[in-house]
Amino acid sequence: MRFLLVLFIPLVSSLVTPRPEVVVFGLGDLRVDDHLGLQAAVESSGKKPIVPVCWLTDESIRNLPGATAHTSDTIHLLRSSIKDLQQSLRELSLDLVIVTDAADGFFELAKDSCVHVCDLGPADNAMGYGALHELQKMDLDLVPWKPCLRNE
C-alpha cells in the first residue's frame, strides 16, 4: 500500500496545471513593446503559461475619452490597435483573449493568478476607462504597473 501511495503522489502533482500569469491589455495600453506587465509576467512565469487578455467591457469603452463624440474614429482606432496587438502577441506565441464582460469566466481564469494590469494614474483611473478601475472591484491578486508615457 505504501508503494502505491508513493508512486501516486508525484503522478498527481505532475497533472496539476500551474495557474497562468494573466496580463491585461486595456484601453490606454494596447501595445507590447514597452508593456511592463508583459515583461514582468515573462520574467516571473517560469513554466507557468501567460494569458494575455484584452479588456474591452462596456464600462471601459463608454468611459473612454472621446468615444461618444467620435464613435467611428474610436472604433477604427480600437480595431486597428487590437489587430496590431494580436499580431505582436502571435509573434511571441501568445494568443489574445478578448473580455467584453467581466462575468464571462474572467474571474475563474484569474482568481488564483497574478494579474498584471496597467495603472494609468489618478486622473485616468478616475475616468474609468482603464482595466484597473474594474479589476479593483474583484478579489484578485493584482500586480499594477505604471507606464512611462508622461510625467505626473
LINRACOR-V580050 format. One record per pair of residues at least 24 apart in sequence whose ideal C-beta (glycine too) atoms are under 10 Angstrom apart, sorted by sequence separation. I is the first residue (numbers start at 1). J is the second residue. D is the distance in Angstrom with one decimal. If there is no record, write none. Layout:
# LINRACOR-V580050
I J D
I J D
This chain:
# LINRACOR-V580050
21 45 4.8
30 54 7.2
54 78 9.7
119 143 10.0
120 144 9.7
20 45 8.0
21 46 9.2
30 55 9.8
110 135 8.4
115 140 5.1
117 142 5.8
119 144 4.0
121 146 7.2
29 55 9.4
30 56 9.7
56 82 7.9
114 140 9.0
115 141 6.2
116 142 8.3
117 143 7.2
118 144 7.3
119 145 6.5
120 146 8.2
121 147 8.5
18 45 8.9
21 48 5.6
22 49 9.6
23 50 6.2
24 51 9.6
25 52 6.2
26 53 9.0
27 54 9.3
54 81 9.4
111 138 8.4
113 140 7.9
114 141 5.4
115 142 5.3
116 143 4.9
117 144 5.7
118 145 6.1
119 146 5.3
120 147 7.1
18 46 8.0
20 48 5.8
21 49 7.5
22 50 8.0
23 51 7.1
24 52 8.1
25 53 6.8
26 54 7.7
27 55 7.5
54 82 6.2
106 134 9.8
107 135 9.8
110 138 7.8
111 139 7.6
112 140 9.3
113 141 6.8
114 142 8.3
115 143 6.5
116 144 8.1
117 145 7.5
118 146 7.6
119 147 8.2
121 149 9.1
124 152 9.7
18 47 6.4
19 48 6.8
20 49 4.3
21 50 4.9
22 51 5.1
23 52 4.9
24 53 5.2
25 54 4.9
26 55 4.2
27 56 7.5
102 131 9.6
106 135 9.0
111 140 6.6
112 141 7.9
114 143 5.2
115 144 9.2
116 145 6.5
118 147 5.9
120 149 8.7
121 150 8.4
123 152 8.1
17 47 10.0
18 48 4.3
19 49 8.7
20 50 6.3
21 51 7.3
22 52 8.1
23 53 6.8
24 54 8.0
25 55 6.8
26 56 8.2
27 57 9.6
110 140 5.5
111 141 8.5
113 143 9.8
122 152 7.8
17 48 9.0
18 49 7.4
20 51 4.4
21 52 9.6
22 53 6.0
23 54 10.0
24 55 5.3
25 56 9.3
26 57 9.2
54 85 6.7
107 138 5.9
110 141 8.3
118 149 9.9
121 152 5.2
17 49 8.0
19 51 9.6
20 52 9.8
28 60 9.2
54 86 8.4
99 131 8.8
102 134 6.1
106 138 8.3
107 139 8.3
110 142 9.3
120 152 9.8
20 53 9.9
27 60 5.4
52 85 8.1
102 135 8.2
107 140 7.5
26 60 6.4
27 61 7.2
52 86 9.2
106 140 9.3
54 89 9.4
99 134 9.8
102 137 8.4
27 63 8.5
28 64 8.4
52 88 9.7
102 138 7.4
27 64 5.3
28 65 9.6
52 89 5.4
27 65 9.4
50 89 9.5
60 99 9.8
61 100 8.9
27 67 9.0
52 92 8.7
60 100 9.6
50 92 8.6
52 94 5.2
54 96 5.6
55 97 9.9
56 98 6.1
57 99 6.8
58 100 7.5
59 101 9.9
60 102 9.8
50 93 9.5
51 94 8.0
52 95 7.5
53 96 7.5
54 97 7.1
55 98 8.5
56 99 6.7
57 100 6.2
58 101 7.7
59 102 8.5
50 94 6.0
51 95 8.4
52 96 5.2
53 97 4.9
54 98 4.7
55 99 5.5
56 100 5.4
57 101 6.3
58 102 9.7
49 94 9.0
51 96 9.2
52 97 6.8
53 98 7.6
54 99 6.8
55 100 8.9
56 101 9.4
57 102 5.9
51 97 6.2
52 98 9.9
53 99 5.5
54 100 9.2
57 103 9.6
27 74 9.7
30 77 9.5
55 102 8.4
57 104 9.7
30 78 8.0
57 106 9.4
30 80 9.6
31 81 8.0
35 85 9.5
38 88 9.7
42 92 8.4
27 78 7.7
30 81 4.3
38 89 8.7
55 106 8.5
30 82 6.5
32 84 8.7
42 94 9.6
31 84 8.0
32 85 6.8
35 88 9.4
41 94 9.9
53 106 7.1
27 81 8.9
30 84 7.6
31 85 7.0
38 92 8.4
30 85 5.1
32 87 9.4
33 88 7.8
25 81 9.3
29 85 9.7
32 88 4.1
38 94 8.7
53 109 7.9
25 82 8.6
31 88 7.7
32 89 6.6
53 110 8.0
30 88 9.7
51 109 6.7
32 91 8.5
51 110 8.4
65 124 8.7
25 85 6.1
32 92 7.3
63 124 9.7
32 94 9.2
51 113 7.9
53 115 8.5
55 117 8.2
65 127 6.5
67 129 8.1
53 116 9.8
55 118 9.7
63 126 9.7
64 127 8.1
25 89 8.7
49 113 9.6
51 115 9.7
52 116 9.6
53 117 9.4
63 127 5.4
64 128 9.1
65 129 7.0
48 113 8.3
63 128 4.0
64 129 4.4
23 89 9.3
48 114 8.8
50 116 9.2
62 128 8.3
63 129 4.1
64 130 9.5
60 127 9.8
62 129 8.1
63 130 8.7
60 128 7.3
61 129 7.6
45 114 9.1
59 128 6.4
60 129 5.1
44 114 7.2
59 129 8.2
60 130 7.1
63 133 7.8
23 94 8.5
25 96 7.6
60 131 6.6
63 134 9.9
25 97 9.9
41 113 9.7
44 116 9.1
57 129 9.8
23 96 9.8
25 98 9.5
26 99 9.7
41 114 7.3
60 133 7.6
40 114 8.4
41 115 9.5
42 116 10.0
55 129 9.8
57 131 8.3
59 133 7.8
60 134 6.7
22 97 9.0
24 99 8.5
41 116 5.2
55 130 8.3
56 131 9.2
59 134 6.1
40 116 5.7
55 131 3.8
57 133 9.9
37 114 9.6
39 116 8.9
54 131 9.1
55 132 9.3
57 134 6.3
37 115 8.9
38 116 7.1
53 131 8.4
55 133 9.8
37 116 3.3
55 134 7.3
36 116 8.1
37 117 6.4
55 135 7.9
35 116 8.6
37 118 6.3
24 106 9.3
36 118 8.1
37 119 9.7
35 118 7.9
22 106 8.6
24 110 8.6
22 109 6.6
22 110 4.8
29 117 8.7
30 118 9.9
20 109 7.4
22 111 9.9
29 118 4.1
19 109 8.9
20 110 8.4
28 118 6.7
29 119 9.7
19 110 8.6
22 113 4.8
23 114 9.2
24 115 6.2
25 116 9.7
26 117 7.1
27 118 9.7
29 120 7.5
19 111 8.4
20 112 9.3
21 113 6.4
22 114 6.9
23 115 8.1
24 116 6.5
25 117 9.2
26 118 6.2
28 120 5.1
19 112 4.4
20 113 5.4
21 114 5.4
22 115 4.6
23 116 4.7
24 117 4.4
25 118 8.1
27 120 9.0
28 121 9.7
18 112 9.5
19 113 4.4
20 114 8.7
21 115 8.4
22 116 6.9
23 117 8.2
24 118 7.3
26 120 8.2
18 113 9.2
19 114 8.3
20 115 9.8
21 116 6.8
22 117 8.6
23 118 9.8
28 124 6.4
27 124 9.5
28 125 9.9
28 127 9.5
44 143 8.9
27 127 9.9
28 129 6.6
29 130 7.7
27 129 4.9
28 130 5.3
29 131 8.2
41 143 8.4
26 129 7.7
27 130 6.6
28 131 8.6
29 132 9.9
40 143 6.7
26 130 5.1
27 131 7.7
28 132 9.7
26 131 3.2
40 145 6.7
24 130 9.4
25 131 7.9
26 132 7.4
37 143 7.1
39 145 8.7
24 131 4.8
26 133 8.8
36 143 9.9
37 144 8.4
38 145 9.5
24 132 8.2
26 134 8.7
36 144 10.0
37 145 4.9
26 135 8.8
36 145 4.3
24 134 9.8
35 145 8.4
36 146 7.7
37 147 9.4
24 135 6.9
36 147 7.2
35 147 8.3
36 148 8.0
22 135 9.9
34 147 7.3
34 148 6.8
34 149 8.7
29 145 9.2
31 147 9.1
22 140 8.6
24 142 9.1
29 147 6.2
22 141 9.3
24 143 9.9
28 147 7.9
22 142 9.8
23 143 9.5
24 144 10.0
29 149 9.0
22 143 9.4
28 149 8.7
19 141 9.6
21 143 8.9
